[in-house]
Amino acid sequence: MALLPMDHTMTKELVMNVLKMAYKRQKPVKGVIHHSNRGVRFASNEYLNLLKQNPMISSMSRKGNCYDNACIESFHGILKRELVYQTKYKTRPEARKSLFEYIEFFYNSKRIHSTIGYYTPNEYEKMHYSSLV
C-alpha cells in the first residue's frame, strides 16, 4: 500500500492525485457518489472531469452547511483526538507514516464503530459486498 500524497497546502493537483489513488485502490462501481465540500479544488473543471472519467457522481455540500460533511468532520475529530493531539512529530514524513498507519492498521482494521453495528470499517465493507452477491 502506498502512502497517501501529502503537501504543505491542499492544491487541486494534490486532491486529484489522492482521488486517482483511491479509485485505483477501491475500483468503485459505476455511479458511486463522491461527496466533498465546495472548496475550489473540488469545484475545478479538472477535478469534476476526473470524476466523470472514472465514472463517479459529484455531490457537494450546500453552501455554508457544515452538517453536510458531518461524517468526515467526525472522522477528523477522532483522528485529532486519538492521534494528532497525542503526538509530537519531528518531520513531515514521520507524520505521514503515523497517519497512514493509524488509518490503515488501526482505524479501518481494529477500531469498532457504533454507527456500523460495532464492526470495523473493513469488516462492514466486506459484509456489504458479500450481500450483493
Phi and psi in degrees as a GROMACS rama.xvg file:
@    title "Ramachandran Plot"
@    xaxis  label "Phi"
@    yaxis  label "Psi"
@TYPE xy
-84.2335  144.254  ALA-2
-68.2766  146.353  LEU-3
-67.3778  149.89  LEU-4
-62.5227  148.267  PRO-5
-142.44  143.795  MET-6
-146.205  176.032  ASP-7
-74.8618  -27.9616  HIS-8
-135.104  156.581  THR-9
-89.5503  99.8082  MET-10
-96.7852  166.705  THR-11
-59.6397  -40.8343  LYS-12
-63.5476  -39.4917  GLU-13
-63.216  -49.61  LEU-14
-67.7588  -30.4303  VAL-15
-67.9925  -40.6705  MET-16
-63.9045  -40.1807  ASN-17
-65.1455  -42.2761  VAL-18
-62.0529  -42.4105  LEU-19
-62.0218  -42.8099  LYS-20
-64.1949  -43.7626  MET-21
-64.2025  -41.7709  ALA-22
-64.4243  -44.0898  TYR-23
-63.1607  -39.238  LYS-24
-73.6932  -46.1461  ARG-25
-89.4372  -25.861  GLN-26
47.3945  61.3122  LYS-27
-67.1615  154.254  PRO-28
-71.3649  159.417  VAL-29
-58.2568  136.374  LYS-30
91.6254  5.39339  GLY-31
-62.2034  142.066  VAL-32
-91.5685  126.98  ILE-33
-105.682  111.868  HIS-34
-100.189  136.192  HIS-35
-147.113  173.532  SER-36
-84.8878  -173.838  ASN-37
-92.2633  21.6284  ARG-38
-56.6648  149.024  GLY-39
-56.75  -31.9293  VAL-40
-64.8184  -41.3932  ARG-41
-80.6667  -19.3373  PHE-42
-95.0104  -2.65335  ALA-43
-67.3913  149.795  SER-44
-58.23  -39.513  ASN-45
-63.4269  -42.5935  GLU-46
-67.6237  -45.1397  TYR-47
-63.7374  -36.6633  LEU-48
-66.0429  -37.3179  ASN-49
-63.2012  -39.3052  LEU-50
-62.1251  -43.3334  LEU-51
-65.9485  -37.3292  LYS-52
-66.2889  -24.6677  GLN-53
-95.9311  0.0556213  ASN-54
-88.163  117.665  PRO-55
-121.666  154.759  MET-56
-98.1433  126.189  ILE-57
-81.1018  132.945  SER-58
-133.206  120.383  SER-59
-114.011  150.68  MET-60
-58.7858  155.6  SER-61
-72.6449  149.973  ARG-62
-57.9246  125.301  LYS-63
71.6022  14.1701  GLY-64
-110.893  95.3878  ASN-65
-66.4715  -20.5795  CYS-66
-69.2325  -21.7369  TYR-67
-65.2238  -25.5516  ASP-68
-106.179  26.6493  ASN-69
-57.503  -39.7261  ALA-70
-62.8598  -48.5619  CYS-71
-72.603  -33.3755  ILE-72
-64.753  -38.5267  GLU-73
-63.3276  -45.5063  SER-74
-58.9389  -45.6041  PHE-75
-61.1728  -39.177  HIS-76
-62.8699  -44.5966  GLY-77
-63.3523  -46.117  ILE-78
-57.9371  -44.2115  LEU-79
-66.6247  -47.0056  LYS-80
-65.2906  -43.7254  ARG-81
-85.5291  -19.9748  GLU-82
-131.95  -62.3127  LEU-83
-60.7024  -48.6473  VAL-84
-71.3344  -13.5252  TYR-85
-94.388  -5.80447  GLN-86
-126.901  139.057  THR-87
-106.971  111.276  LYS-88
-90.2309  135.998  TYR-89
-88.3478  -31.1777  LYS-90
-138.258  159.034  THR-91
-62.5892  -44.1641  ARG-92
-59.3381  -35.9003  PRO-93
-63.755  -43.9126  GLU-94
-64.2075  -43.5063  ALA-95
-59.6075  -45.7026  ARG-96
-65.0501  -42.2384  LYS-97
-63.4048  -45.4574  SER-98
-63.3825  -43.5013  LEU-99
-59.517  -48.9058  PHE-100
-63.9458  -40.5678  GLU-101
-60.7727  -49.5742  TYR-102
-68.3178  -50.0593  ILE-103
-75.2064  -42.5246  GLU-104
-99.6521  -17.7381  PHE-105
-114.675  -64.0201  PHE-106
-58.1294  -47.9414  TYR-107
-81.9418  -24.8819  ASN-108
-109.035  -26.5405  SER-109
-124.464  -29.3537  LYS-110
-80.9626  118.971  ARG-111
-79.9977  154.366  ILE-112
-128.492  124.609  HIS-113
-63.2291  -33.8827  SER-114
-70.424  -12.8911  THR-115
-120.75  36.8693  ILE-116
73.2228  27.7619  GLY-117
63.6892  34.9192  TYR-118
-105.366  163.287  TYR-119
-80.2963  159.606  THR-120
-56.6777  -39.5581  PRO-121
-64.1373  -43.0968  ASN-122
-62.9345  -43.8647  GLU-123
-64.4388  -40.8191  TYR-124
-63.4155  -43.5362  GLU-125
-60.7483  -43.6529  LYS-126
-63.0587  -40.1059  MET-127
-60.4597  -50.7916  HIS-128
-68.6208  -33.036  TYR-129
-71.1668  -25.9316  SER-130
-75.2905  -15.3965  SER-131
-83.763  -13.9006  LEU-132
